[in-house]
Each structure stands twice: as C-alpha cells, then as structure tokens.
Amino acid sequence: MSEPSDDKRTATTPGEMREQVERTRAELGETVQALADKADVKARAQEKGAEVKERAVEVAGQAREKTAEVTGQAVAKAGELRTRAARAAHSVQDKVPDPVKDKAAQAAGQVRDKAARAGGVWQEKAPEPLRQQAAQGARMARENRALVLAAAGAVVVVWLALRHRKG
C-alpha cells in the first residue's frame, strides 16, 4: 500500500483507524463546505450588498447629523447677526439729531409716493418673471427690515458727515 502523505502516523488498531477515518471525513466535509461557500456567487453578492447597504445607512445617518449641526450653527449665526444689526440701528438712531430724523421722514414719505407711482408703471410694463424676482427681493427686504434700516441709517450718517466736511 501507499504511505500517508502527511506526517501523521498510521493507525495500528481498528479503533484508531475508525477515529482517523472520522477525522478525515470531518476535515473533508469542512473543506467541501468552504469550497461550496466560495463557489456560491449569489450568496457572496448578497452578503456584499448587505454590507454596502449597512455602510450607506451609516453614512446617511452621519450626513443627517452633520447637516443638523451645520443648520443649527447657521441659525445661531443669523440670530447673532440680526441682534448686532438691531443694536447698530438703535445706536445710529440715537446719534442722529431730530432735524435730520424729520428730514429723513419727509424724504421717506416722498420716496414712498414716488415708489407707489413707479410700482404702478412697473406692474403695467414689466414682464412676469422679472416681477416675480422683484417681489421675492422685496419679501427678503421686509424679512430683514432691521438690517435694511441699519444700512440706510449708516448711509445717512456717512452722507451727513461728508456734507459737513464740505460745508
């Protein structure tokens, strides 16, 4: 007969031989199962798909968390800027003399009247897409009124300062 290929000794009794045959069968069964698992492309593809899906869910969760964090920071920053603009507007209003405030109020009334007339002409002659964009801009200005007022106040103060230097 032939000699065993590995370094194991051969069984000398029938009991040892049965035991060796059982071990060999178990090893052979494990080897066949491992080969079958490697050959089962569908199962391997499903496993890989499940891994990819799990990773995608994890990444999506992280993205949602980051988006929420950034949104919170943006809202906080916008509130801070709004507060600072309101403080600046109040500061400018406090420093402007009453005659200047009166003149500004008169000018604002005149601007409103002229704007109303121009608005009528605008509604008659402007194309629809342009009117929609203008309406959106006006909405944004109304929503950020304090910022617009602060900017207008700053312009008035600069104008007065320049006028005072020339005069």
C-alpha positions, 0 to 999 in steps of 0.5 A, spaced: 500 500 500 501 507 499 504 511 505 500 517 508 502 523 505 502 527 511 506 526 517 501 523 521 502 516 523 498 510 521 493 507 525 495 500 528 488 498 531 481 498 528 479 503 533 484 508 531 483 507 524 475 508 525 477 515 529 482 517 523 477 515 518 472 520 522 477 525 522 478 525 515 471 525 513 470 531 518 476 535 515 473 533 508 466 535 509 469 542 512 473 543 506 467 541 501 463 546 505 468 552 504 469 550 497 461 550 496 461 557 500 466 560 495 463 557 489 456 560 491 456 567 487 449 569 489 450 568 496 457 572 496 453 578 492 448 578 497 452 578 503 456 584 499 450 588 498 448 587 505 454 590 507 454 596 502 447 597 504 449 597 512 455 602 510 450 607 506 445 607 512 451 609 516 453 614 512 446 617 511 445 617 518 452 621 519 450 626 513 443 627 517 447 629 523 452 633 520 447 637 516 443 638 523 449 641 526 451 645 520 443 648 520 443 649 527 450 653 527 447 657 521 441 659 525 445 661 531 449 665 526 443 669 523 440 670 530 447 673 532 447 677 526 440 680 526 441 682 534 448 686 532 444 689 526 438 691 531 443 694 536 447 698 530 440 701 528 438 703 535 445 706 536 445 710 529 438 712 531 440 715 537 446 719 534 442 722 529 439 729 531 431 730 530 432 735 524 435 730 520 430 724 523 424 729 520 428 730 514 429 723 513 421 722 514 419 727 509 424 724 504 421 717 506 414 719 505 416 722 498 420 716 496 414 712 498 409 716 493 414 716 488 415 708 489 407 707 489 407 711 482 413 707 479 410 700 482 404 702 478 408 703 471 412 697 473 406 692 474 403 695 467 410 694 463 414 689 466 414 682 464 412 676 469 418 673 471 422 679 472 416 681 477 416 675 480 424 676 482 422 683 484 417 681 489 421 675 492 427 681 493 422 685 496 419 679 501 427 678 503 427 686 504 421 686 509 424 679 512 430 683 514 427 690 515 432 691 521 438 690 517 435 694 511 434 700 516 441 699 519 444 700 512 440 706 510 441 709 517 449 708 516 448 711 509 445 717 512 450 718 517 456 717 512 452 722 507 451 727 513 458 727 515 461 728 508 456 734 507 459 737 513 466 736 511 464 740 505 460 745 508 
